Amino acid sequence: MGILKEDIGYSAHTKFKNLSIHTQGDNMQVLKTNIVEAVNLGFKDPGYSYTIEEIGLKPDLRSFFG
């Protein structure tokens, strides 16, 4: 999941097959919580919940340091 540092807060996005997931958060902890919620809502795997450790995060370094 790609992570961008915005002027205010952070955003994350990914595409998987025909599924597109986008979320945001005021800080990194809120963003991680929102990522887990968005992924679990998007995939809706019965009886299974993804954790942040199972989701690959890819920070866009240019947005953090550029």
C-alpha positions as CSV (number, residue, x, y, z in Angstrom):
1,M,0.0,0.0,0.0
2,G,1.5,3.3,-1.0
3,I,1.7,6.0,1.7
4,L,2.0,9.7,1.0
5,K,2.7,12.5,3.4
6,E,0.2,15.3,2.6
7,D,0.2,19.0,3.6
8,I,-2.1,17.9,6.5
9,G,-1.7,14.3,7.5
10,Y,-1.1,11.1,5.5
11,S,-2.9,9.2,2.8
12,A,-2.7,5.6,1.5
13,H,-3.8,3.8,-1.6
14,T,-3.6,0.6,-3.4
15,K,-5.1,-1.3,-6.3
16,F,-5.6,-5.1,-6.4
17,K,-7.3,-6.6,-9.4
18,N,-10.6,-4.6,-9.7
19,L,-10.4,-3.3,-6.1
20,S,-9.2,0.2,-5.2
21,I,-8.6,1.1,-1.6
22,H,-7.9,4.6,-0.4
23,T,-7.8,6.0,3.2
24,Q,-6.2,8.9,5.2
25,G,-5.3,9.8,8.7
26,D,-4.1,12.9,10.6
27,N,-1.0,11.0,11.8
28,M,0.7,7.7,11.1
29,Q,-1.0,5.8,13.9
30,V,-4.4,6.8,12.7
31,L,-3.5,6.0,9.1
32,K,-2.4,2.5,10.1
33,T,-5.7,1.9,11.9
34,N,-7.6,3.2,8.9
35,I,-5.5,1.0,6.5
36,V,-6.4,-2.1,8.4
37,E,-10.1,-1.2,8.5
38,A,-10.2,-0.3,4.8
39,V,-8.4,-3.6,3.8
40,N,-10.7,-5.7,5.9
41,L,-13.8,-3.9,4.5
42,G,-12.5,-4.2,0.9
43,F,-11.7,-7.9,1.0
44,K,-14.4,-9.1,3.4
45,D,-12.8,-12.5,4.0
46,P,-15.3,-14.4,6.3
47,G,-13.7,-15.3,9.6
48,Y,-10.4,-13.6,8.9
49,S,-9.1,-10.1,9.7
50,Y,-5.9,-8.7,8.3
51,T,-3.3,-7.0,10.6
52,I,-1.0,-4.1,9.8
53,E,1.9,-6.6,9.8
54,E,0.4,-8.5,6.9
55,I,-0.1,-5.4,4.8
56,G,2.9,-4.2,2.8
57,L,3.5,-0.4,3.3
58,K,5.5,1.5,0.8
59,P,6.2,5.2,1.8
60,D,6.6,7.6,-1.1
61,L,10.0,9.0,0.1
62,R,9.7,12.1,-2.1
63,S,6.6,13.2,-0.3
64,F,8.3,12.7,3.1
65,F,11.6,14.4,2.2
66,G,11.0,16.3,-1.0
